[in-house]
Amino acid sequence: MKVGYVRVSTAEQNTARQEVIMRELNVDKVFIDKISGKSKERPKLKEMMGYVRDGDTVIVESISRFARNTKDLLELVESLTEKHVEFISKKESIDTTTPSGKFMLTVFAAVAELERGYILDRQREGIAIAKAQGKYKGKPKKQIDQRLWSELYNRWKAGEITAVEFMDRVGLKKSAFYERVKFSKAR
């Protein structure tokens, strides 16, 4: 069975281009994640890894859609190999059924990781320049109703709700949540 994995970095991004490739390659089942590749918690990737069986082939549009660094890519492919599942990356023409394909997989994974590093460096440089020119203020803080925050903060401190429940209710990730808690304590 041909099993496809499609990933985009955010829910707002479109998977259509990758899905067209999967149809062109006659993929039987496709798993789609809309989450950053650097995240270890990709639900559809986990589901796909549990779904594939001996003799299946996993197909991706490019290795950058499957993993963001060499170590993760090689671990994923090793897990597939242990299950006797082949791996094909369309863009890089990698096919792990051959020794040269396995070698090229390692080379392309290292190149993809290097490219990602360059992108992040350019992004940091651009932000530094924009900050120096006063054009970059950073991501605006999420607005939270102060009454809701106070109510939930008091309930959390009283042990009525967990920090995770509090974060979910106000829509904050862990780091932003604890930064605001620290600010609330300082008042």
N, C-alpha and C positions, 0 to 999 in steps of 0.2 A: 504494500500500500504506500502511496506517496502522501506524505504529511507535510503541510506547509506551516511555516511560522512567519508571521508578519508583525512588525513593531514600528510604532511611531512614538516620539518622545512625550507628546502631550495629547490630551483628549481633543484639543482643537485641531490637531493635524489630521490630514486625510490619508487613508490607507489604500485608496483606489489604485494608485500606480502599482503597488506591490500585489494587490489582489488580481489585477489584470495579468501580471506575470504568472501568478499561481494558476490561473485558468488556462493560460497558454501552455503551461507545462503539464496540464491534465492532473493537477493535484487533487486527491480524493477528499481530504479534510484539511481545513485551515484553522489555525489558532491565532488570534489577534490580541496583542497587548497594546495599550495606549499609555505607556509609562516609560520613564527614562531607562535607557539601557544600563546605566550605572547602578540602578536599583537591583538589589538581590531578590527583592520580593516582586517577581513578575508572575502573577497568578496563571496566566495562560501558558507561559513557558513551562511552569511546573506541571500543569495539567498535561501538556503535550509530552513532556518527558516521561510521565507516568502512563501515557496512552500508547506510545510506540512499542512495537513488538519485533521479535526476530524476523528479519527479512524486509522490514519497512525502510523507507528512505525519507529522511528529513530534508526539505528544500527551503532555502532562504534566498531572498533577493540579493543580499550581500552580508558579509560577516559582521559588518557594523550594526546590522539589524538584530543579530543573534547575540553578540557580546561586545562589550566596550574595551576589554583588555585581553591580552594574550593568555594570561593565566585562566580567566573565566572561560574563554573560548576553548582552550585545550581541555579543561575539566569537563565542559559540556560534551565535547566530541568524544572524550574518553568514556563518559557515561553511555553515550550512544553506542560506541564500539563494543562495550561490555555486553550490551543487549543485542549485539549483532545487527545494529541499525546503521545504515550508511548516511553520510552527510554530503549535501551538494549546495554550493553557493553559486548562484547563477552569474552574478557580476564578475566574480574572480575566476570563474570556470574551475572551481575546486571540486574534486570528487575523491572522497576518502577510500574508494575501492582500489586505488592505485598507490604505490609507494611515492610517486612524484606528487600525487594529489595531497598526501599527508604532509610532505615536505613543504609544498606551496601553502598549505593551510597555516603552518607555523610562521612562514615568512610574511604572508598577508596579514595575519593577526598582529604581528609586531609592527608592521607599517600602519595599520589602522589605529593602533594605540599611539604611535608617534604622531600621526595626523591629528588625533583628538587632543593630544598635548599641545600641539601648535595652535589649534583653534582656541583652546583655553588661554594660552599665552597672549594671543592677539586680542582676545576679548578683554583680558586684564589690562593690557596696554591701552586699549581704546577707552576703557572706563577711567583709567588714571588720567589720560589726556582730557577727557570730558570733565572730570572733577576739577582739574586744574583750571579749566576755562569756565567753571561754574555752571556747566550745562547738564551735569549729571547729579541727581539728588538721591539716587537709589530707588529701590522699589518702595512705593508708598505703603505705610502701615495700614493694615486692615482695620476698618472702622467697626467697633463693637459697641453696642448700646451699653452705656455705663451702668444703668440699673441692672441689666442682665448680668454684666460682669460682676457687680457687687453681690448680687444674690447668689450666683454660682460660686464665687470666691468664698463667701461665708459658709455655704453648704459644704464646700470642699474642705475648708479648715475644720469644720465640725465633724468631718468623717462621714457625711451623708452621701457623698458621691466620690468617685475616684478621679484622679487627675485625667485619665483617659476620657472619662465621660465629660468632664469639664472641657477638655480640648475639642472633643467632637461637637459639643453644643455651640462653642464659639468659633469653630472652624479654624483652629490654629494648629500648626505642627509643634512638636515638642520644644524646639529651641525658641521659637517665638513666644510660646506659652510661658515658659519659665523666665524669659526676659521680662514679660509683662508682670508676672508674679513678683519678680525682684523689684520692679518699679512700684508695684502696689504696696509692698512692704515698706519701701523707703518713704512713703507719704506720711 
